[in-house]
Amino acid sequence: MRKSSILLIFIILVFRLDGQVINNINLFSGISFSKITWNTNGLTLYERPIIGYSTGLKIGYLEHNYWTCNTKIRFYQLGGSDKVTLVDANGNNIEDITTRFYFNELGINATIQVKYPINKFIPFIYLGPRLDFLLSSSQSFKDIEKNNYGLDFGIGLSYHLTDKVFLTSDIGYSLLIRKIVNKTNCTLNPDINMLIEVGIGCNFLK
């Protein structure tokens, strides 16, 4: 019930805020660069970063000359990797392999984007709150937090091919507040969550 209420509030903000409808929609895709800290029984696991996917759409509303409001709805991957040494029956090392541990997440944010148009180029910075919802993971956990919250911030650049069509690229960082697992003998905390994305969008009110 609580999760449904939060999603409903975000949907209301996205589709109609202060009587103004959607200005533009931008489809994007890219990569996530993430790192986790997993401590269990005194051991640290999967402490190396991984590269995953990130894809979704960005909706713009409340368009003004030097600022706008946006909401991103994205599917992305968060996790870490570790090196495992394989041994034979006699205990001799055979080879080292890298294993990955990851979460598939749904992330939703609402940001204020400050921009400065220069002809067809528009550099911008953005900042705003985010919510994350766990969809699946490569390993099962008990007492796992299935939702998280935090802050999104980043920089980017858009280029208008026409009055209707534009290209975008941005680099963002997501600061997540809650631990994914928080037990006496096991904690799992997201340390780094960087997102690099490019996209193509369409203006509706031009």
PyMOL commands that set and color helices and strands:
alter all, ss='L'
color gray80, all
select helices_A, chain A and resi 2-15
alter helices_A, ss='H'
color red, helices_A
select strands_A, chain A and resi 24-40+43-45+50-61+67-87+93-109+111-115+121-137+147-160+165-176+181-182+186-203
alter strands_A, ss='S'
color yellow, strands_A
deselect
rebuild
show_as cartoon
